[in-house]
């Protein structure tokens, strides 16, 4: 899965990690796509919401 982020009005970028983005994660919107980036798994939203769904998907993928 691919996690992307952006500020309002900017293009989507691949998320490099909290330490490497300028500013706070609360200033950005996030979304989650499948590996080939053809399907949006989680619509645009705050970091916590997207990561919660990411963990749910990973949990059910391995059980």
N, C-alpha and C positions, 0 to 999 in steps of 0.2 A: 504494500500500500504506500501511497505517496501523500505526504502532508504538504500542503501549500499555504502560503500566507500573503497578505497584502494590506496596505492602507487603502482607505476609500479613494477611488479615482486612479489607483495604480494597477499595474498588471500583476497577475499571479506569479509568485516565485516559489521555488522549492525551499522548504524550511530547513535551515542549516543547524538549528539548535538555539536554545534561549540565550546562550552566551554570545552568539555571533550576530544577533540582530540588533539594530540600533533602536534604543528605546525599550519600553515595557511591552510585554505580550498583550496587555489590555488595550493597546493602541491599534492592534491589528485584528483582522478577521482571518479565519482559517477554514479550510475544507479538506476533505479526504477523498482521494481517488484510488481506483485500482492500479495495479502495477503498470499496465500499458496506457494508463491515463485516458481511457475511453468512457469510463462510467464514474459518476460522482457517487460515492458511498455515503458521505455526510455533507449536507448542504452547508453553505457559508454560516459561520457562527463564532462564538467566543472560544478561546483555547480550551477551557475546561470542559465545555460541552462536546467538542470534537474529540478530545482525548478520552472522555468517558465512553463514547461510542466505539472508538478505536479499541479500547481494552475489552469491550463486550464482544466485538467481532473476533479478536484474537483468542479469547477464552473459548468461544463456541467452535472456532476453527480447529482447535486442538483437542476437543472432547467429543 
